[in-house]
Amino acid sequence: MRAHDALSRLARQRAAADAEEGRWFLAAQRSAAHVHLGFGSFSEYIARLFGYTSRTTQEKLRVAQALEELPSFRRDHQRCRVPGCRNATFLDLHHIELRSEGGRNELSNLIAVCSTHH
């Protein structure tokens, strides 16, 4: 179980790092950091920093932007809404009123919760 616990911890840390990386990718792209630093393209800039291919960079940007645009995640500041929990990894949308009990897929009925609380 020790190895499983360590791997689970690493998975949570990696997911958090991926989310943070995506947010900073978007910020760097929006501020044209690559232009200010003399790179010909954003992909070239990221390739130099991380060694990512252009395709990988584009995919990471696409995922980060999609997450940013989810109204419930944006409203919840991309954090678990359970009181006392600040987890920003493995987030799911949870129906406050369950679908099986008539709950609807509307923003007012959805909150972001981490996998521990879902």
Rosetta constraint file for C-alpha pairs under 8 A:
AtomPair CA 1 CA 5 HARMONIC 6.08 0.50
AtomPair CA 2 CA 6 HARMONIC 6.21 0.50
AtomPair CA 3 CA 7 HARMONIC 6.11 0.50
AtomPair CA 4 CA 8 HARMONIC 6.00 0.50
AtomPair CA 5 CA 9 HARMONIC 6.16 0.50
AtomPair CA 6 CA 10 HARMONIC 6.21 0.50
AtomPair CA 7 CA 11 HARMONIC 6.08 0.50
AtomPair CA 8 CA 12 HARMONIC 6.30 0.50
AtomPair CA 9 CA 13 HARMONIC 6.24 0.50
AtomPair CA 10 CA 14 HARMONIC 5.99 0.50
AtomPair CA 11 CA 15 HARMONIC 6.12 0.50
AtomPair CA 12 CA 16 HARMONIC 6.21 0.50
AtomPair CA 12 CA 89 HARMONIC 6.29 0.50
AtomPair CA 12 CA 90 HARMONIC 7.42 0.50
AtomPair CA 13 CA 17 HARMONIC 6.08 0.50
AtomPair CA 14 CA 18 HARMONIC 6.01 0.50
AtomPair CA 15 CA 19 HARMONIC 6.21 0.50
AtomPair CA 15 CA 89 HARMONIC 5.75 0.50
AtomPair CA 15 CA 90 HARMONIC 7.06 0.50
AtomPair CA 16 CA 20 HARMONIC 6.19 0.50
AtomPair CA 16 CA 88 HARMONIC 6.45 0.50
AtomPair CA 16 CA 89 HARMONIC 5.24 0.50
AtomPair CA 17 CA 21 HARMONIC 5.89 0.50
AtomPair CA 18 CA 22 HARMONIC 6.13 0.50
AtomPair CA 19 CA 23 HARMONIC 6.38 0.50
AtomPair CA 19 CA 64 HARMONIC 7.14 0.50
AtomPair CA 19 CA 89 HARMONIC 7.69 0.50
AtomPair CA 20 CA 24 HARMONIC 6.27 0.50
AtomPair CA 21 CA 25 HARMONIC 6.01 0.50
AtomPair CA 22 CA 26 HARMONIC 6.31 0.50
AtomPair CA 22 CA 60 HARMONIC 6.19 0.50
AtomPair CA 22 CA 61 HARMONIC 6.26 0.50
AtomPair CA 22 CA 63 HARMONIC 7.61 0.50
AtomPair CA 22 CA 64 HARMONIC 4.87 0.50
AtomPair CA 22 CA 65 HARMONIC 7.99 0.50
AtomPair CA 23 CA 27 HARMONIC 6.34 0.50
AtomPair CA 23 CA 64 HARMONIC 6.26 0.50
AtomPair CA 24 CA 28 HARMONIC 5.97 0.50
AtomPair CA 25 CA 29 HARMONIC 6.05 0.50
AtomPair CA 25 CA 61 HARMONIC 6.63 0.50
AtomPair CA 26 CA 30 HARMONIC 6.01 0.50
AtomPair CA 26 CA 61 HARMONIC 6.51 0.50
AtomPair CA 26 CA 64 HARMONIC 7.28 0.50
AtomPair CA 26 CA 65 HARMONIC 7.35 0.50
AtomPair CA 27 CA 31 HARMONIC 6.13 0.50
AtomPair CA 28 CA 32 HARMONIC 6.03 0.50
AtomPair CA 28 CA 33 HARMONIC 5.28 0.50
AtomPair CA 28 CA 34 HARMONIC 7.58 0.50
AtomPair CA 29 CA 33 HARMONIC 6.42 0.50
AtomPair CA 29 CA 34 HARMONIC 7.46 0.50
AtomPair CA 29 CA 42 HARMONIC 6.65 0.50
AtomPair CA 32 CA 36 HARMONIC 6.64 0.50
AtomPair CA 32 CA 42 HARMONIC 7.78 0.50
AtomPair CA 33 CA 37 HARMONIC 6.21 0.50
AtomPair CA 34 CA 38 HARMONIC 6.20 0.50
AtomPair CA 34 CA 39 HARMONIC 5.06 0.50
AtomPair CA 34 CA 40 HARMONIC 7.28 0.50
AtomPair CA 34 CA 41 HARMONIC 6.47 0.50
AtomPair CA 34 CA 42 HARMONIC 5.51 0.50
AtomPair CA 34 CA 45 HARMONIC 5.68 0.50
AtomPair CA 35 CA 39 HARMONIC 5.58 0.50
AtomPair CA 35 CA 40 HARMONIC 6.87 0.50
AtomPair CA 35 CA 41 HARMONIC 7.33 0.50
AtomPair CA 35 CA 42 HARMONIC 7.92 0.50
AtomPair CA 39 CA 44 HARMONIC 6.50 0.50
AtomPair CA 39 CA 45 HARMONIC 5.85 0.50
AtomPair CA 40 CA 44 HARMONIC 6.68 0.50
AtomPair CA 40 CA 45 HARMONIC 7.83 0.50
AtomPair CA 41 CA 45 HARMONIC 6.44 0.50
AtomPair CA 42 CA 46 HARMONIC 6.28 0.50
AtomPair CA 43 CA 47 HARMONIC 5.96 0.50
AtomPair CA 43 CA 53 HARMONIC 7.41 0.50
AtomPair CA 43 CA 54 HARMONIC 5.18 0.50
AtomPair CA 43 CA 57 HARMONIC 6.31 0.50
AtomPair CA 43 CA 58 HARMONIC 7.81 0.50
AtomPair CA 44 CA 48 HARMONIC 6.23 0.50
AtomPair CA 44 CA 54 HARMONIC 7.50 0.50
AtomPair CA 45 CA 49 HARMONIC 6.42 0.50
AtomPair CA 46 CA 50 HARMONIC 5.71 0.50
AtomPair CA 46 CA 51 HARMONIC 6.91 0.50
AtomPair CA 46 CA 52 HARMONIC 6.50 0.50
AtomPair CA 46 CA 57 HARMONIC 7.07 0.50
AtomPair CA 47 CA 51 HARMONIC 4.25 0.50
AtomPair CA 47 CA 52 HARMONIC 4.74 0.50
AtomPair CA 47 CA 53 HARMONIC 6.13 0.50
AtomPair CA 47 CA 54 HARMONIC 7.30 0.50
AtomPair CA 48 CA 52 HARMONIC 7.96 0.50
AtomPair CA 52 CA 56 HARMONIC 5.87 0.50
AtomPair CA 52 CA 57 HARMONIC 6.21 0.50
AtomPair CA 53 CA 57 HARMONIC 6.27 0.50
AtomPair CA 54 CA 58 HARMONIC 6.18 0.50
AtomPair CA 55 CA 59 HARMONIC 6.19 0.50
AtomPair CA 56 CA 60 HARMONIC 6.16 0.50
AtomPair CA 57 CA 61 HARMONIC 6.21 0.50
AtomPair CA 58 CA 62 HARMONIC 6.09 0.50
AtomPair CA 59 CA 63 HARMONIC 6.20 0.50
AtomPair CA 60 CA 64 HARMONIC 6.10 0.50
AtomPair CA 61 CA 65 HARMONIC 6.02 0.50
AtomPair CA 62 CA 66 HARMONIC 6.10 0.50
AtomPair CA 63 CA 67 HARMONIC 6.17 0.50
AtomPair CA 64 CA 68 HARMONIC 6.12 0.50
AtomPair CA 65 CA 69 HARMONIC 6.17 0.50
AtomPair CA 66 CA 70 HARMONIC 6.57 0.50
AtomPair CA 67 CA 73 HARMONIC 7.11 0.50
AtomPair CA 68 CA 73 HARMONIC 7.04 0.50
AtomPair CA 68 CA 74 HARMONIC 6.09 0.50
AtomPair CA 69 CA 73 HARMONIC 7.78 0.50
AtomPair CA 69 CA 74 HARMONIC 6.78 0.50
AtomPair CA 70 CA 74 HARMONIC 6.10 0.50
AtomPair CA 71 CA 75 HARMONIC 5.94 0.50
AtomPair CA 71 CA 107 HARMONIC 7.29 0.50
AtomPair CA 72 CA 76 HARMONIC 6.02 0.50
AtomPair CA 72 CA 93 HARMONIC 7.83 0.50
AtomPair CA 72 CA 107 HARMONIC 6.24 0.50
AtomPair CA 72 CA 110 HARMONIC 6.74 0.50
AtomPair CA 72 CA 111 HARMONIC 6.25 0.50
AtomPair CA 72 CA 112 HARMONIC 6.67 0.50
AtomPair CA 73 CA 77 HARMONIC 5.99 0.50
AtomPair CA 73 CA 78 HARMONIC 4.81 0.50
AtomPair CA 73 CA 79 HARMONIC 7.46 0.50
AtomPair CA 73 CA 111 HARMONIC 7.77 0.50
AtomPair CA 73 CA 112 HARMONIC 6.14 0.50
AtomPair CA 74 CA 78 HARMONIC 5.99 0.50
AtomPair CA 76 CA 80 HARMONIC 7.38 0.50
AtomPair CA 76 CA 81 HARMONIC 6.74 0.50
AtomPair CA 76 CA 111 HARMONIC 7.32 0.50
AtomPair CA 76 CA 112 HARMONIC 6.53 0.50
AtomPair CA 78 CA 88 HARMONIC 5.95 0.50
AtomPair CA 78 CA 91 HARMONIC 7.87 0.50
AtomPair CA 78 CA 112 HARMONIC 7.35 0.50
AtomPair CA 79 CA 86 HARMONIC 5.79 0.50
AtomPair CA 79 CA 87 HARMONIC 5.60 0.50
AtomPair CA 79 CA 88 HARMONIC 4.49 0.50
AtomPair CA 79 CA 89 HARMONIC 7.73 0.50
AtomPair CA 79 CA 91 HARMONIC 7.47 0.50
AtomPair CA 79 CA 112 HARMONIC 6.76 0.50
AtomPair CA 79 CA 113 HARMONIC 7.24 0.50
AtomPair CA 79 CA 114 HARMONIC 7.75 0.50
AtomPair CA 80 CA 85 HARMONIC 6.11 0.50
AtomPair CA 80 CA 86 HARMONIC 5.81 0.50
AtomPair CA 80 CA 87 HARMONIC 5.40 0.50
AtomPair CA 80 CA 88 HARMONIC 6.25 0.50
AtomPair CA 80 CA 91 HARMONIC 6.81 0.50
AtomPair CA 80 CA 112 HARMONIC 5.39 0.50
AtomPair CA 80 CA 113 HARMONIC 4.22 0.50
AtomPair CA 80 CA 114 HARMONIC 5.29 0.50
AtomPair CA 81 CA 85 HARMONIC 6.96 0.50
AtomPair CA 81 CA 86 HARMONIC 7.69 0.50
AtomPair CA 81 CA 111 HARMONIC 6.71 0.50
AtomPair CA 81 CA 112 HARMONIC 5.89 0.50
AtomPair CA 81 CA 113 HARMONIC 5.65 0.50
AtomPair CA 82 CA 113 HARMONIC 6.65 0.50
AtomPair CA 82 CA 117 HARMONIC 7.31 0.50
AtomPair CA 87 CA 114 HARMONIC 6.38 0.50
AtomPair CA 88 CA 114 HARMONIC 7.15 0.50
AtomPair CA 89 CA 114 HARMONIC 6.48 0.50
AtomPair CA 90 CA 114 HARMONIC 5.44 0.50
AtomPair CA 90 CA 115 HARMONIC 5.63 0.50
AtomPair CA 91 CA 112 HARMONIC 6.12 0.50
AtomPair CA 91 CA 113 HARMONIC 5.39 0.50
AtomPair CA 91 CA 114 HARMONIC 4.26 0.50
AtomPair CA 91 CA 115 HARMONIC 6.13 0.50
AtomPair CA 92 CA 112 HARMONIC 5.64 0.50
AtomPair CA 92 CA 113 HARMONIC 5.46 0.50
AtomPair CA 92 CA 114 HARMONIC 6.00 0.50
AtomPair CA 92 CA 115 HARMONIC 6.72 0.50
AtomPair CA 92 CA 118 HARMONIC 7.26 0.50
AtomPair CA 93 CA 110 HARMONIC 6.01 0.50
AtomPair CA 93 CA 111 HARMONIC 5.56 0.50
AtomPair CA 93 CA 112 HARMONIC 4.74 0.50
AtomPair CA 93 CA 113 HARMONIC 6.29 0.50
AtomPair CA 94 CA 110 HARMONIC 5.42 0.50
AtomPair CA 94 CA 111 HARMONIC 5.32 0.50
AtomPair CA 94 CA 112 HARMONIC 6.14 0.50
AtomPair CA 94 CA 113 HARMONIC 6.46 0.50
AtomPair CA 94 CA 118 HARMONIC 6.89 0.50
AtomPair CA 95 CA 99 HARMONIC 6.89 0.50
AtomPair CA 95 CA 103 HARMONIC 6.82 0.50
AtomPair CA 95 CA 104 HARMONIC 7.71 0.50
AtomPair CA 95 CA 105 HARMONIC 7.55 0.50
AtomPair CA 95 CA 109 HARMONIC 5.57 0.50
AtomPair CA 95 CA 110 HARMONIC 4.78 0.50
AtomPair CA 95 CA 111 HARMONIC 6.73 0.50
AtomPair CA 96 CA 103 HARMONIC 7.43 0.50
AtomPair CA 96 CA 109 HARMONIC 5.25 0.50
AtomPair CA 96 CA 110 HARMONIC 5.93 0.50
AtomPair CA 96 CA 111 HARMONIC 7.03 0.50
AtomPair CA 97 CA 101 HARMONIC 6.67 0.50
AtomPair CA 97 CA 102 HARMONIC 7.07 0.50
AtomPair CA 97 CA 103 HARMONIC 4.59 0.50
AtomPair CA 97 CA 104 HARMONIC 7.60 0.50
AtomPair CA 97 CA 109 HARMONIC 6.44 0.50
AtomPair CA 98 CA 102 HARMONIC 6.52 0.50
AtomPair CA 98 CA 103 HARMONIC 4.91 0.50
AtomPair CA 98 CA 104 HARMONIC 7.90 0.50
AtomPair CA 99 CA 103 HARMONIC 4.25 0.50
AtomPair CA 99 CA 104 HARMONIC 6.17 0.50
AtomPair CA 103 CA 109 HARMONIC 7.04 0.50
AtomPair CA 104 CA 109 HARMONIC 6.57 0.50
AtomPair CA 105 CA 109 HARMONIC 6.70 0.50
AtomPair CA 105 CA 110 HARMONIC 7.15 0.50
AtomPair CA 106 CA 110 HARMONIC 6.51 0.50
AtomPair CA 107 CA 111 HARMONIC 7.84 0.50
AtomPair CA 113 CA 117 HARMONIC 6.08 0.50
AtomPair CA 113 CA 118 HARMONIC 6.05 0.50
AtomPair CA 114 CA 118 HARMONIC 6.19 0.50
